[in-house]
Amino acid sequence: MATMIPSIGEKRGKQIVYTIEECLGCGEKNKRTFTVGDYVFKQNGQCKKCSGNILITMIYAEPIKPTQ
Ligand SMILES: [Zn+2]
């Protein structure tokens, strides 16, 4: 007898994590992939445009859409 089993194991919850950096001087935003050591409100260098401080303002994950 064939039984319909919910395919729980097929849940492909792959996600990619992004880091958003923002310059406090000019508001320039930059989106890049997350690297280990990133955290929100970490000071992350100087802006190339205005030499203002760049802070990480957001870290979030986006699901990877399967290409089929
Ligand atoms: Zn700036």
N, CA, C, O and the ligand as a Tripos MOL2 file, in Angstrom:
@<TRIPOS>MOLECULE
protein
  273   271    69     0     0
PROTEIN
NO_CHARGES

@<TRIPOS>ATOM
      1 N           0.8360   -1.2180    0.0000 N.3       1 MET1
      2 CA          0.0000    0.0000    0.0000 C.3       1 MET1
      3 C           0.8600    1.2520    0.0000 C.2       1 MET1
      4 O           1.7300    1.4080    0.8560 O.2       1 MET1
      5 N           0.6330    2.1110   -0.9160 N.am      2 ALA2
      6 CA          1.3860    3.3670   -0.9790 C.3       2 ALA2
      7 C           0.7890    4.3770    0.0000 C.2       2 ALA2
      8 O          -0.4160    4.6310    0.0000 O.2       2 ALA2
      9 N           1.6340    4.9270    0.8060 N.am      3 THR3
     10 CA          1.1620    5.8890    1.7910 C.3       3 THR3
     11 C           1.7780    7.2560    1.4980 C.2       3 THR3
     12 O           2.9650    7.3690    1.1930 O.2       3 THR3
     13 N           0.9530    8.2770    1.5970 N.am      4 MET4
     14 CA          1.4540    9.6410    1.3800 C.3       4 MET4
     15 C           2.1630   10.1410    2.6400 C.2       4 MET4
     16 O           1.5360   10.4220    3.6610 O.2       4 MET4
     17 N           3.4570   10.2400    2.5370 N.am      5 ILE5
     18 CA          4.2290   10.7280    3.6790 C.3       5 ILE5
     19 C           4.6700   12.1640    3.4010 C.2       5 ILE5
     20 O           5.2730   12.4310    2.3610 O.2       5 ILE5
     21 N           4.3860   13.0630    4.2870 N.am      6 PRO6
     22 CA          4.8670   14.4470    4.0870 C.3       6 PRO6
     23 C           6.3900   14.4920    4.0080 C.2       6 PRO6
     24 O           7.0920   13.9730    4.8770 O.2       6 PRO6
     25 N           6.8700   15.1110    2.9700 N.am      7 SER7
     26 CA          8.3220   15.1020    2.7400 C.3       7 SER7
     27 C           9.0090   16.1850    3.5710 C.2       7 SER7
     28 O           9.3910   17.2370    3.0570 O.2       7 SER7
     29 N           9.1510   15.9140    4.8130 N.am      8 ILE8
     30 CA          9.7690   16.8800    5.7190 C.3       8 ILE8
     31 C          11.2640   17.0220    5.4070 C.2       8 ILE8
     32 O          11.8390   18.1080    5.4780 O.2       8 ILE8
     33 N          11.8560   15.8980    5.0650 N.am      9 GLY9
     34 CA         13.2890   15.9080    4.7850 C.3       9 GLY9
     35 C          13.6590   16.6980    3.5470 C.2       9 GLY9
     36 O          14.8340   16.9800    3.3100 O.2       9 GLY9
     37 N          12.6540   17.0580    2.7520 N.am     10 GLU10
     38 CA         12.9380   17.7650    1.5100 C.3      10 GLU10
     39 C          12.9670   19.2790    1.6880 C.2      10 GLU10
     40 O          13.1220   20.0270    0.7230 O.2      10 GLU10
     41 N          12.8190   19.7080    2.9020 N.am     11 LYS11
     42 CA         12.7880   21.1330    3.1960 C.3      11 LYS11
     43 C          14.1770   21.7260    2.9680 C.2      11 LYS11
     44 O          15.0800   21.5420    3.7840 O.2      11 LYS11
     45 N          14.3360   22.4240    1.8750 N.am     12 ARG12
     46 CA         15.6420   23.0220    1.5990 C.3      12 ARG12
     47 C          15.6280   24.4880    2.0240 C.2      12 ARG12
     48 O          15.3550   25.3920    1.2340 O.2      12 ARG12
     49 N          15.9270   24.6770    3.2800 N.am     13 GLY13
     50 CA         15.8690   26.0400    3.7940 C.3      13 GLY13
     51 C          17.1920   26.7620    3.7010 C.2      13 GLY13
     52 O          17.6690   27.3510    4.6710 O.2      13 GLY13
     53 N          17.7790   26.7090    2.5190 N.am     14 LYS14
     54 CA         19.0640   27.4010    2.3730 C.3      14 LYS14
     55 C          18.8670   28.9070    2.3350 C.2      14 LYS14
     56 O          17.9940   29.4340    1.6460 O.2      14 LYS14
     57 N          19.7030   29.5660    3.0920 N.am     15 GLN15
     58 CA         19.5940   31.0210    3.1370 C.3      15 GLN15
     59 C          20.9630   31.6420    2.9650 C.2      15 GLN15
     60 O          21.9910   31.0450    3.2870 O.2      15 GLN15
     61 N          20.9470   32.8380    2.4550 N.am     16 ILE16
     62 CA         22.1900   33.6020    2.3650 C.3      16 ILE16
     63 C          22.0460   34.8370    3.2490 C.2      16 ILE16
     64 O          21.0210   35.5190    3.2090 O.2      16 ILE16
     65 N          23.0560   35.1160    4.0320 N.am     17 VAL17
     66 CA         22.9810   36.2060    5.0000 C.3      17 VAL17
     67 C          23.6820   37.4320    4.4400 C.2      17 VAL17
     68 O          24.8060   37.3620    3.9440 O.2      17 VAL17
     69 N          22.9890   38.5520    4.5350 N.am     18 TYR18
     70 CA         23.5350   39.8140    4.0540 C.3      18 TYR18
     71 C          23.8080   40.7810    5.2020 C.2      18 TYR18
     72 O          23.1440   40.7470    6.2370 O.2      18 TYR18
     73 N          24.7770   41.6200    4.9970 N.am     19 THR19
     74 CA         25.1010   42.6810    5.9440 C.3      19 THR19
     75 C          24.8830   44.0200    5.2440 C.2      19 THR19
     76 O          25.3470   44.2290    4.1230 O.2      19 THR19
     77 N          24.1790   44.9160    5.9120 N.am     20 ILE20
     78 CA         23.9740   46.2690    5.3910 C.3      20 ILE20
     79 C          24.8500   47.2310    6.1900 C.2      20 ILE20
     80 O          24.7440   47.3270    7.4130 O.2      20 ILE20
     81 N          25.7070   47.9310    5.4750 N.am     21 GLU21
     82 CA         26.5600   48.9470    6.0970 C.3      21 GLU21
     83 C          26.0260   50.3240    5.7180 C.2      21 GLU21
     84 O          25.5390   50.5410    4.6080 O.2      21 GLU21
     85 N          26.1310   51.2280    6.6510 N.am     22 GLU22
     86 CA         25.6260   52.5670    6.3740 C.3      22 GLU22
     87 C          26.5960   53.6140    6.9020 C.2      22 GLU22
     88 O          27.0890   53.5130    8.0250 O.2      22 GLU22
     89 N          26.8590   54.6130    6.0810 N.am     23 CYS23
     90 CA         27.7180   55.7160    6.4850 C.3      23 CYS23
     91 C          26.9130   56.7100    7.3080 C.2      23 CYS23
     92 O          25.8220   57.1160    6.9100 O.2      23 CYS23
     93 N          27.4550   57.1000    8.4590 N.am     24 LEU24
     94 CA         26.7530   58.0510    9.3150 C.3      24 LEU24
     95 C          26.8590   59.4640    8.7780 C.2      24 LEU24
     96 O          26.0590   60.3280    9.1350 O.2      24 LEU24
     97 N          27.8430   59.7050    7.9210 N.am     25 GLY25
     98 CA         28.0360   61.0450    7.3790 C.3      25 GLY25
     99 C          27.0910   61.3650    6.2440 C.2      25 GLY25
    100 O          26.3520   62.3490    6.2970 O.2      25 GLY25
    101 N          27.1140   60.5240    5.2040 N.am     26 CYS26
    102 CA         26.3530   60.8460    3.9980 C.3      26 CYS26
    103 C          25.2090   59.8730    3.7430 C.2      26 CYS26
    104 O          24.4410   60.0470    2.7970 O.2      26 CYS26
    105 N          25.0950   58.8610    4.5790 N.am     27 GLY27
    106 CA         23.9720   57.9530    4.4290 C.3      27 GLY27
    107 C          24.1490   56.9030    3.3400 C.2      27 GLY27
    108 O          23.2090   56.1860    2.9980 O.2      27 GLY27
    109 N          25.3420   56.8200    2.8080 N.am     28 GLU28
    110 CA         25.6230   55.8160    1.7810 C.3      28 GLU28
    111 C          25.4260   54.4100    2.3370 C.2      28 GLU28
    112 O          25.9450   54.0750    3.4020 O.2      28 GLU28
    113 N          24.6790   53.6000    1.6120 N.am     29 LYS29
    114 CA         24.4300   52.2360    2.0770 C.3      29 LYS29
    115 C          25.1280   51.2380    1.1700 C.2      29 LYS29
    116 O          25.2600   51.4360   -0.0380 O.2      29 LYS29
    117 N          25.5630   50.1700    1.7930 N.am     30 ASN30
    118 CA         26.2310   49.1200    1.0350 C.3      30 ASN30
    119 C          25.7350   47.7640    1.5100 C.2      30 ASN30
    120 O          25.7030   47.4750    2.7060 O.2      30 ASN30
    121 N          25.3530   46.9460    0.5510 N.am     31 LYS31
    122 CA         24.8930   45.6020    0.8750 C.3      31 LYS31
    123 C          25.9580   44.5990    0.4420 C.2      31 LYS31
    124 O          26.4250   44.6190   -0.6970 O.2      31 LYS31
    125 N          26.3210   43.7460    1.3470 N.am     32 ARG32
    126 CA         27.3070   42.7230    1.0090 C.3      32 ARG32
    127 C          26.9670   41.4430    1.7540 C.2      32 ARG32
    128 O          26.1210   41.4310    2.6470 O.2      32 ARG32
    129 N          27.6310   40.3840    1.3780 N.am     33 THR33
    130 CA         27.3690   39.1340    2.0700 C.3      33 THR33
    131 C          28.0120   39.1720    3.4530 C.2      33 THR33
    132 O          29.0660   39.7750    3.6550 O.2      33 THR33
    133 N          27.3570   38.5230    4.3780 N.am     34 PHE34
    134 CA         27.8020   38.4800    5.7690 C.3      34 PHE34
    135 C          29.1520   37.7780    5.8840 C.2      34 PHE34
    136 O          29.3960   36.7550    5.2430 O.2      34 PHE34
    137 N          30.0050   38.3390    6.6990 N.am     35 THR35
    138 CA         31.2440   37.6430    7.0440 C.3      35 THR35
    139 C          31.3050   37.4590    8.5530 C.2      35 THR35
    140 O          30.7270   38.2370    9.3120 O.2      35 THR35
    141 N          32.0010   36.4370    8.9690 N.am     36 VAL36
    142 CA         32.0920   36.1070   10.3910 C.3      36 VAL36
    143 C          32.6850   37.2870   11.1500 C.2      36 VAL36
    144 O          33.7030   37.8480   10.7450 O.2      36 VAL36
    145 N          32.0530   37.6530   12.2350 N.am     37 GLY37
    146 CA         32.5120   38.7810   13.0240 C.3      37 GLY37
    147 C          31.6300   40.0110   12.8610 C.2      37 GLY37
    148 O          31.7320   40.9730   13.6220 O.2      37 GLY37
    149 N          30.7610   39.9620   11.8510 N.am     38 ASP38
    150 CA         29.8350   41.0760   11.6580 C.3      38 ASP38
    151 C          28.7630   41.0650   12.7420 C.2      38 ASP38
    152 O          28.2580   40.0100   13.1280 O.2      38 ASP38
    153 N          28.4270   42.2530   13.2240 N.am     39 TYR39
    154 CA         27.2830   42.3880   14.1180 C.3      39 TYR39
    155 C          26.7410   43.7960   13.9850 C.2      39 TYR39
    156 O          27.4440   44.7150   13.5620 O.2      39 TYR39
    157 N          25.4690   43.9510   14.3570 N.am     40 VAL40
    158 CA         24.7990   45.2390   14.1950 C.3      40 VAL40
    159 C          25.4430   46.2820   15.1070 C.2      40 VAL40
    160 O          25.7430   46.0150   16.2710 O.2      40 VAL40
    161 N          25.6430   47.4610   14.5550 N.am     41 PHE41
    162 CA         26.2720   48.6230   15.2080 C.3      41 PHE41
    163 C          27.7840   48.4700   15.3660 C.2      41 PHE41
    164 O          28.4180   49.2100   16.1180 O.2      41 PHE41
    165 N          28.3500   47.5010   14.6490 N.am     42 LYS42
    166 CA         29.8010   47.4110   14.6120 C.3      42 LYS42
    167 C          30.3280   48.5260   13.7050 C.2      42 LYS42
    168 O          29.8220   48.7590   12.6070 O.2      42 LYS42
    169 N          31.3400   49.1890   14.1980 N.am     43 GLN43
    170 CA         31.9720   50.2150   13.3710 C.3      43 GLN43
    171 C          32.8690   49.5230   12.3570 C.2      43 GLN43
    172 O          33.7280   48.7150   12.7110 O.2      43 GLN43
    173 N          32.6610   49.8450   11.1340 N.am     44 ASN44
    174 CA         33.2720   49.0320   10.0950 C.3      44 ASN44
    175 C          34.0080   49.8750    9.0570 C.2      44 ASN44
    176 O          33.8160   49.7090    7.8520 O.2      44 ASN44
    177 N          34.8460   50.7750    9.5390 N.am     45 GLY45
    178 CA         35.6970   51.5160    8.6170 C.3      45 GLY45
    179 C          35.1900   52.9100    8.3010 C.2      45 GLY45
    180 O          34.2690   53.4190    8.9410 O.2      45 GLY45
    181 N          35.8080   53.5110    7.3040 N.am     46 GLN46
    182 CA         35.4810   54.8820    6.9260 C.3      46 GLN46
    183 C          34.9170   54.9360    5.5210 C.2      46 GLN46
    184 O          35.2880   54.1580    4.6420 O.2      46 GLN46
    185 N          34.0030   55.8870    5.3390 N.am     47 CYS47
    186 CA         33.3810   56.1030    4.0390 C.3      47 CYS47
    187 C          34.4000   56.6760    3.0500 C.2      47 CYS47
    188 O          35.1900   57.5560    3.3950 O.2      47 CYS47
    189 N          34.3690   56.1620    1.8110 N.am     48 LYS48
    190 CA         35.2840   56.6660    0.7990 C.3      48 LYS48
    191 C          34.8710   58.0440    0.3000 C.2      48 LYS48
    192 O          35.6910   58.8130   -0.2020 O.2      48 LYS48
    193 N          33.5860   58.3380    0.4480 N.am     49 LYS49
    194 CA         33.0760   59.6130   -0.0650 C.3      49 LYS49
    195 C          33.3220   60.7660    0.8940 C.2      49 LYS49
    196 O          33.8110   61.8270    0.5030 O.2      49 LYS49
    197 N          32.9680   60.5360    2.1880 N.am     50 CYS50
    198 CA         32.9830   61.6620    3.1180 C.3      50 CYS50
    199 C          33.8420   61.4030    4.3540 C.2      50 CYS50
    200 O          33.8970   62.2420    5.2530 O.2      50 CYS50
    201 N          34.5100   60.2530    4.4070 N.am     51 SER51
    202 CA         35.3500   59.8670    5.5470 C.3      51 SER51
    203 C          34.5610   59.7200    6.8480 C.2      51 SER51
    204 O          35.1410   59.7140    7.9330 O.2      51 SER51
    205 N          33.2540   59.6020    6.7360 N.am     52 GLY52
    206 CA         32.4270   59.3710    7.9120 C.3      52 GLY52
    207 C          32.5520   57.9390    8.3790 C.2      52 GLY52
    208 O          33.0550   57.0720    7.6650 O.2      52 GLY52
    209 N          32.0810   57.7100    9.6000 N.am     53 ASN53
    210 CA         32.1250   56.3490   10.1370 C.3      53 ASN53
    211 C          31.0600   55.4790    9.5030 C.2      53 ASN53
    212 O          29.9170   55.8990    9.3200 O.2      53 ASN53
    213 N          31.4500   54.2650    9.1740 N.am     54 ILE54
    214 CA         30.5030   53.3110    8.6220 C.3      54 ILE54
    215 C          30.1240   52.3160    9.7030 C.2      54 ILE54
    216 O          30.9790   51.7070   10.3460 O.2      54 ILE54
    217 N          28.8210   52.1700    9.8850 N.am     55 LEU55
    218 CA         28.3060   51.2150   10.8600 C.3      55 LEU55
    219 C          27.5200   50.1360   10.1380 C.2      55 LEU55
    220 O          26.9000   50.3850    9.1050 O.2      55 LEU55
    221 N          27.5530   48.9480   10.6900 N.am     56 ILE56
    222 CA         26.6430   47.9020   10.2320 C.3      56 ILE56
    223 C          25.2920   48.1660   10.8670 C.2      56 ILE56
    224 O          25.1720   48.1840   12.0920 O.2      56 ILE56
    225 N          24.2760   48.3710   10.0440 N.am     57 THR57
    226 CA         22.9660   48.7370   10.5750 C.3      57 THR57
    227 C          21.9720   47.5870   10.5160 C.2      57 THR57
    228 O          20.9530   47.6060   11.2070 O.2      57 THR57
    229 N          22.2640   46.5880    9.6950 N.am     58 MET58
    230 CA         21.3100   45.5010    9.5710 C.3      58 MET58
    231 C          22.0060   44.2290    9.0990 C.2      58 MET58
    232 O          22.9040   44.2570    8.2570 O.2      58 MET58
    233 N          21.5660   43.1320    9.6620 N.am     59 ILE59
    234 CA         22.0290   41.8210    9.1990 C.3      59 ILE59
    235 C          20.7800   40.9650    9.0260 C.2      59 ILE59
    236 O          19.9920   40.8080    9.9580 O.2      59 ILE59
    237 N          20.6070   40.4200    7.8460 N.am     60 TYR60
    238 CA         19.4060   39.6230    7.6320 C.3      60 TYR60
    239 C          19.6720   38.5050    6.6370 C.2      60 TYR60
    240 O          20.6560   38.5270    5.8980 O.2      60 TYR60
    241 N          18.7800   37.5370    6.6350 N.am     61 ALA61
    242 CA         18.9320   36.3790    5.7570 C.3      61 ALA61
    243 C          17.8400   36.3820    4.6990 C.2      61 ALA61
    244 O          16.6840   36.7010    4.9730 O.2      61 ALA61
    245 N          18.2280   36.0240    3.5010 N.am     62 GLU62
    246 CA         17.2620   35.8590    2.4150 C.3      62 GLU62
    247 C          17.2930   34.4080    1.9620 C.2      62 GLU62
    248 O          18.3690   33.8310    1.8020 O.2      62 GLU62
    249 N          16.1390   33.8220    1.7570 N.am     63 PRO63
    250 CA         16.1440   32.4460    1.2580 C.3      63 PRO63
    251 C          16.6350   32.3960   -0.1780 C.2      63 PRO63
    252 O          16.3140   33.2650   -0.9880 O.2      63 PRO63
    253 N          17.4010   31.3910   -0.4750 N.am     64 ILE64
    254 CA         17.8670   31.2050   -1.8400 C.3      64 ILE64
    255 C          16.7730   30.4920   -2.6230 C.2      64 ILE64
    256 O          16.3030   29.4200   -2.2400 O.2      64 ILE64
    257 N          16.3840   31.1110   -3.7210 N.am     65 LYS65
    258 CA         15.3260   30.4970   -4.5180 C.3      65 LYS65
    259 C          15.9350   29.4060   -5.4060 C.2      65 LYS65
    260 O          16.9180   29.6370   -6.1090 O.2      65 LYS65
    261 N          15.3490   28.2500   -5.3610 N.am     66 PRO66
    262 CA         15.8830   27.1780   -6.2190 C.3      66 PRO66
    263 C          15.6570   27.4970   -7.6890 C.2      66 PRO66
    264 O          14.5700   27.9080   -8.0930 O.2      66 PRO66
    265 N          16.6870   27.3030   -8.4650 N.am     67 THR67
    266 CA         16.5810   27.6170   -9.9010 C.3      67 THR67
    267 C          16.1460   26.3610  -10.6540 C.2      67 THR67
    268 O          16.9540   25.5160  -11.0390 O.2      67 THR67
    269 N          14.8520   26.2840  -10.8400 N.am     68 GLN68
    270 CA         14.3240   25.1290  -11.5730 C.3      68 GLN68
    271 C          13.2530   25.5490  -12.5350 C.2      68 GLN68
    272 O          12.6920   24.7090  -13.2400 O.2      68 GLN68
    273 ZN         29.8360   58.9130    3.7260 Zn       69 ZN69
@<TRIPOS>BOND
     1     1     2 1
     2     2     3 1
     3     3     4 2
     4     3     5 am
     5     5     6 1
     6     6     7 1
     7     7     8 2
     8     7     9 am
     9     9    10 1
    10    10    11 1
    11    11    12 2
    12    11    13 am
    13    13    14 1
    14    14    15 1
    15    15    16 2
    16    15    17 am
    17    17    18 1
    18    18    19 1
    19    19    20 2
    20    19    21 am
    21    21    22 1
    22    22    23 1
    23    23    24 2
    24    23    25 am
    25    25    26 1
    26    26    27 1
    27    27    28 2
    28    27    29 am
    29    29    30 1
    30    30    31 1
    31    31    32 2
    32    31    33 am
    33    33    34 1
    34    34    35 1
    35    35    36 2
    36    35    37 am
    37    37    38 1
    38    38    39 1
    39    39    40 2
    40    39    41 am
    41    41    42 1
    42    42    43 1
    43    43    44 2
    44    43    45 am
    45    45    46 1
    46    46    47 1
    47    47    48 2
    48    47    49 am
    49    49    50 1
    50    50    51 1
    51    51    52 2
    52    51    53 am
    53    53    54 1
    54    54    55 1
    55    55    56 2
    56    55    57 am
    57    57    58 1
    58    58    59 1
    59    59    60 2
    60    59    61 am
    61    61    62 1
    62    62    63 1
    63    63    64 2
    64    63    65 am
    65    65    66 1
    66    66    67 1
    67    67    68 2
    68    67    69 am
    69    69    70 1
    70    70    71 1
    71    71    72 2
    72    71    73 am
    73    73    74 1
    74    74    75 1
    75    75    76 2
    76    75    77 am
    77    77    78 1
    78    78    79 1
    79    79    80 2
    80    79    81 am
    81    81    82 1
    82    82    83 1
    83    83    84 2
    84    83    85 am
    85    85    86 1
    86    86    87 1
    87    87    88 2
    88    87    89 am
    89    89    90 1
    90    90    91 1
    91    91    92 2
    92    91    93 am
    93    93    94 1
    94    94    95 1
    95    95    96 2
    96    95    97 am
    97    97    98 1
    98    98    99 1
    99    99   100 2
   100    99   101 am
   101   101   102 1
   102   102   103 1
   103   103   104 2
   104   103   105 am
   105   105   106 1
   106   106   107 1
   107   107   108 2
   108   107   109 am
   109   109   110 1
   110   110   111 1
   111   111   112 2
   112   111   113 am
   113   113   114 1
   114   114   115 1
   115   115   116 2
   116   115   117 am
   117   117   118 1
   118   118   119 1
   119   119   120 2
   120   119   121 am
   121   121   122 1
   122   122   123 1
   123   123   124 2
   124   123   125 am
   125   125   126 1
   126   126   127 1
   127   127   128 2
   128   127   129 am
   129   129   130 1
   130   130   131 1
   131   131   132 2
   132   131   133 am
   133   133   134 1
   134   134   135 1
   135   135   136 2
   136   135   137 am
   137   137   138 1
   138   138   139 1
   139   139   140 2
   140   139   141 am
   141   141   142 1
   142   142   143 1
   143   143   144 2
   144   143   145 am
   145   145   146 1
   146   146   147 1
   147   147   148 2
   148   147   149 am
   149   149   150 1
   150   150   151 1
   151   151   152 2
   152   151   153 am
   153   153   154 1
   154   154   155 1
   155   155   156 2
   156   155   157 am
   157   157   158 1
   158   158   159 1
   159   159   160 2
   160   159   161 am
   161   161   162 1
   162   162   163 1
   163   163   164 2
   164   163   165 am
   165   165   166 1
   166   166   167 1
   167   167   168 2
   168   167   169 am
   169   169   170 1
   170   170   171 1
   171   171   172 2
   172   171   173 am
   173   173   174 1
   174   174   175 1
   175   175   176 2
   176   175   177 am
   177   177   178 1
   178   178   179 1
   179   179   180 2
   180   179   181 am
   181   181   182 1
   182   182   183 1
   183   183   184 2
   184   183   185 am
   185   185   186 1
   186   186   187 1
   187   187   188 2
   188   187   189 am
   189   189   190 1
   190   190   191 1
   191   191   192 2
   192   191   193 am
   193   193   194 1
   194   194   195 1
   195   195   196 2
   196   195   197 am
   197   197   198 1
   198   198   199 1
   199   199   200 2
   200   199   201 am
   201   201   202 1
   202   202   203 1
   203   203   204 2
   204   203   205 am
   205   205   206 1
   206   206   207 1
   207   207   208 2
   208   207   209 am
   209   209   210 1
   210   210   211 1
   211   211   212 2
   212   211   213 am
   213   213   214 1
   214   214   215 1
   215   215   216 2
   216   215   217 am
   217   217   218 1
   218   218   219 1
   219   219   220 2
   220   219   221 am
   221   221   222 1
   222   222   223 1
   223   223   224 2
   224   223   225 am
   225   225   226 1
   226   226   227 1
   227   227   228 2
   228   227   229 am
   229   229   230 1
   230   230   231 1
   231   231   232 2
   232   231   233 am
   233   233   234 1
   234   234   235 1
   235   235   236 2
   236   235   237 am
   237   237   238 1
   238   238   239 1
   239   239   240 2
   240   239   241 am
   241   241   242 1
   242   242   243 1
   243   243   244 2
   244   243   245 am
   245   245   246 1
   246   246   247 1
   247   247   248 2
   248   247   249 am
   249   249   250 1
   250   250   251 1
   251   251   252 2
   252   251   253 am
   253   253   254 1
   254   254   255 1
   255   255   256 2
   256   255   257 am
   257   257   258 1
   258   258   259 1
   259   259   260 2
   260   259   261 am
   261   261   262 1
   262   262   263 1
   263   263   264 2
   264   263   265 am
   265   265   266 1
   266   266   267 1
   267   267   268 2
   268   267   269 am
   269   269   270 1
   270   270   271 1
   271   271   272 2
@<TRIPOS>SUBSTRUCTURE
     1 MET1         2 RESIDUE 1 A MET
     2 ALA2         6 RESIDUE 1 A ALA
     3 THR3        10 RESIDUE 1 A THR
     4 MET4        14 RESIDUE 1 A MET
     5 ILE5        18 RESIDUE 1 A ILE
     6 PRO6        22 RESIDUE 1 A PRO
     7 SER7        26 RESIDUE 1 A SER
     8 ILE8        30 RESIDUE 1 A ILE
     9 GLY9        34 RESIDUE 1 A GLY
    10 GLU10       38 RESIDUE 1 A GLU
    11 LYS11       42 RESIDUE 1 A LYS
    12 ARG12       46 RESIDUE 1 A ARG
    13 GLY13       50 RESIDUE 1 A GLY
    14 LYS14       54 RESIDUE 1 A LYS
    15 GLN15       58 RESIDUE 1 A GLN
    16 ILE16       62 RESIDUE 1 A ILE
    17 VAL17       66 RESIDUE 1 A VAL
    18 TYR18       70 RESIDUE 1 A TYR
    19 THR19       74 RESIDUE 1 A THR
    20 ILE20       78 RESIDUE 1 A ILE
    21 GLU21       82 RESIDUE 1 A GLU
    22 GLU22       86 RESIDUE 1 A GLU
    23 CYS23       90 RESIDUE 1 A CYS
    24 LEU24       94 RESIDUE 1 A LEU
    25 GLY25       98 RESIDUE 1 A GLY
    26 CYS26      102 RESIDUE 1 A CYS
    27 GLY27      106 RESIDUE 1 A GLY
    28 GLU28      110 RESIDUE 1 A GLU
    29 LYS29      114 RESIDUE 1 A LYS
    30 ASN30      118 RESIDUE 1 A ASN
    31 LYS31      122 RESIDUE 1 A LYS
    32 ARG32      126 RESIDUE 1 A ARG
    33 THR33      130 RESIDUE 1 A THR
    34 PHE34      134 RESIDUE 1 A PHE
    35 THR35      138 RESIDUE 1 A THR
    36 VAL36      142 RESIDUE 1 A VAL
    37 GLY37      146 RESIDUE 1 A GLY
    38 ASP38      150 RESIDUE 1 A ASP
    39 TYR39      154 RESIDUE 1 A TYR
    40 VAL40      158 RESIDUE 1 A VAL
    41 PHE41      162 RESIDUE 1 A PHE
    42 LYS42      166 RESIDUE 1 A LYS
    43 GLN43      170 RESIDUE 1 A GLN
    44 ASN44      174 RESIDUE 1 A ASN
    45 GLY45      178 RESIDUE 1 A GLY
    46 GLN46      182 RESIDUE 1 A GLN
    47 CYS47      186 RESIDUE 1 A CYS
    48 LYS48      190 RESIDUE 1 A LYS
    49 LYS49      194 RESIDUE 1 A LYS
    50 CYS50      198 RESIDUE 1 A CYS
    51 SER51      202 RESIDUE 1 A SER
    52 GLY52      206 RESIDUE 1 A GLY
    53 ASN53      210 RESIDUE 1 A ASN
    54 ILE54      214 RESIDUE 1 A ILE
    55 LEU55      218 RESIDUE 1 A LEU
    56 ILE56      222 RESIDUE 1 A ILE
    57 THR57      226 RESIDUE 1 A THR
    58 MET58      230 RESIDUE 1 A MET
    59 ILE59      234 RESIDUE 1 A ILE
    60 TYR60      238 RESIDUE 1 A TYR
    61 ALA61      242 RESIDUE 1 A ALA
    62 GLU62      246 RESIDUE 1 A GLU
    63 PRO63      250 RESIDUE 1 A PRO
    64 ILE64      254 RESIDUE 1 A ILE
    65 LYS65      258 RESIDUE 1 A LYS
    66 PRO66      262 RESIDUE 1 A PRO
    67 THR67      266 RESIDUE 1 A THR
    68 GLN68      270 RESIDUE 1 A GLN
    69 ZN69       273 GROUP 0 **** ****
